[in-house]
Amino acid sequence: MEFFNDQYVALSKAAATAATAAVGATWIGVGRAFQYRDFDNMNSLVFEGVQDPIIGMRWLSDVEGCFFMCSCPADQKVKCALNVLQSGAKDWWMLVTSSYTPEQRASVSWEQFSDMFRSRYVPLVEWERVAQEYLDLRQGTELVMEITKMFTKRAMFFHKFVASEKAQMTRYLSILKTDIR
C-alpha cells in the first residue's frame, strides 16, 4: 500500500507540473518577447511535401493557429514555418529561393510564403478537383460516420459553398441517402 501511495504522490506532482506548464503556455506573449520555443511548444505539424491539397491546406491552417496561440510576430512567421518543413518541402523551399539573396529570403512575408506554398502544394487544378469531389459527394456504401468525415474534410476548405451554418447543414443532408435524412 505504501508503494501505491508513493506512486500516487509522484504521479500527482507530475500532473500538477504538467498542468502548470500548460496554463503558463496559454499566457505566452503577455509581458515578454516572442521566442521560437513558444511556437515549437504548440506542437505544430511537420510538413514533408505531400502532394495532397487537403493536407497542405490543413497544414497552413494548423500553423496559422499556432501563430495565433503563441502571438507570433509577422516578421517571425516564415522563419517558424520553415523550421517545420522537412524532406521534399524543405528541398522545395531551397529550390524556389535559390536565386534569392539572404536579405530577400529574410524579407519574404507570411502572405508571400503562403501564396508560394499554395501554388506548389495546393495548385488550382488540385483545388478544383477537391472542390468537385465536394460537390459530387454522395453517400454510397459508406457509413454515416465515414461520409461525415469525408464531407467535413472537404467542407472546411470550401466556405463559399457553405456560406452559413444552415447552408452547410442543407448541403450535408443532401449527400445522405434519402432513407437516412
PEFEN-V334633 format. One record per residue. N is the residue number from 1. RES is the residue in one small letter. SS is DSSP state (H for helix, E for strand, - for the rest). PHI is phi in radians with two decimals (999 if undefined). BURIAL is # if it has 24 or more other C-alpha atoms within 12 Angstrom, else .. Layout:
n={N N}
res={RES RES}
ss={SS SS}
phi={PHI PHI}
burial={BURIAL BURIAL}
This chain:
n={1 2 3 4 5 6 7 8 9 10 11 12 13 14 15 16 17 18 19 20 21 22 23 24 25 26 27 28 29 30 31 32 33 34 35 36 37 38 39 40 41 42 43 44 45 46 47 48 49 50 51 52 53 54 55 56 57 58 59 60 61 62 63 64 65 66 67 68 69 70 71 72 73 74 75 76 77 78 79 80 81 82 83 84 85 86 87 88 89 90 91 92 93 94 95 96 97 98 99 100 101 102 103 104 105 106 107 108 109 110 111 112 113 114 115 116 117 118 119 120 121 122 123 124 125 126 127 128 129 130 131 132 133 134 135 136 137 138 139 140 141 142 143 144 145 146 147 148 149 150 151 152 153 154 155 156 157 158 159 160 161 162 163 164 165 166 167 168 169 170 171 172 173 174 175 176 177 178 179 180 181}
res={m e f f n d q y v a l s k a a a t a a t a a v g a t w i g v g r a f q y r d f d n m n s l v f e g v q d p i i g m r w l s d v e g c f f m c s c p a d q k v k c a l n v l q s g a k d w w m l v t s s y t p e q r a s v s w e q f s d m f r s r y v p l v e w e r v a q e y l d l r q g t e l v m e i t k m f t k r a m f f h k f v a s e k a q m t r y l s i l k t d i r}
ss={- H H H H H H H H H H H H H H H H H H H H H H H H - - - - - - - - - - H H H H H - - - - - - E - - - - - H H H H H H H H H H H H H H H H H - - - - H H H H H H H H H - - E - H H H H H H H H H H - - - - - H H H H H - - - H H H H H H H H H H H H - - H H H H H H H H H H H H H - - - - - - - H H H H H H H H H H H H - - - - - - - - - H H H H H H H H H H H - - - - - -}
phi={999 -1.12 -1.05 -1.04 -1.08 -1.09 -1.14 -1.09 -1.09 -1.11 -1.14 -1.09 -1.11 -1.11 -1.13 -1.13 -1.11 -1.12 -1.13 -1.08 -1.13 -1.14 -1.13 -1.08 -1.17 -1.30 -1.77 -1.01 1.60 -1.51 1.40 -2.66 -1.32 -1.07 -2.28 -0.95 -1.07 -1.06 -1.20 -1.08 -1.20 -1.34 0.96 -1.12 -1.32 -1.40 -2.11 -1.81 1.73 -1.17 -1.52 -2.51 -1.07 -1.20 -1.11 -1.09 -1.21 -1.14 -1.08 -1.02 -1.10 -1.12 -1.13 -1.12 -1.10 -1.13 -1.00 -1.11 -1.12 -1.79 0.91 -1.19 -1.19 -0.95 -1.32 -1.92 -1.06 -1.12 -1.04 -1.13 -1.10 -1.08 -1.25 -1.86 -1.40 -2.41 0.86 -1.06 -1.19 -1.14 -1.08 -1.01 -1.08 -1.09 -1.18 -1.24 -1.90 -1.09 -1.60 -1.38 -1.36 -0.98 -1.18 -1.13 -1.08 -1.23 -1.64 -1.15 -1.44 -1.09 -1.11 -1.13 -1.04 -1.04 -1.11 -1.11 -1.09 -1.10 -1.13 -1.54 -1.82 -2.39 -1.13 -0.94 -1.09 -1.27 -1.03 -1.15 -1.09 -1.18 -1.09 -1.16 -1.01 -1.11 -1.20 -1.55 -1.04 -2.50 -1.28 -1.91 -1.65 -1.23 -1.22 -1.00 -1.06 -1.20 -1.21 -1.12 -1.10 -1.09 -1.09 -1.09 -1.00 -1.57 -1.10 -1.11 -1.88 -2.17 -1.08 -1.16 -1.45 -2.30 -1.12 -2.31 -1.10 -1.13 -1.11 -1.14 -1.13 -1.07 -1.10 -1.07 -1.10 -1.21 -1.51 -1.36 -1.02 -1.06 -1.29 -1.67 -0.90}
burial={. . . . . . . . . . . . . . . . . . . . . . . . # . . # . . . . . # . # . # # # . # . # # # # . # # . # # # # # # # # # . # # # . # # . # # # # # . . # # # # # # # # # # . . . # . . # # . . . . . . . . . . . . . . # . # . . # # . # # # . # # # . . . . # . . # # . . # . . # # # . . . . . . . # # . # # # . # # # # # . . . . . . . . . # . . # # . . # # . . . . .}
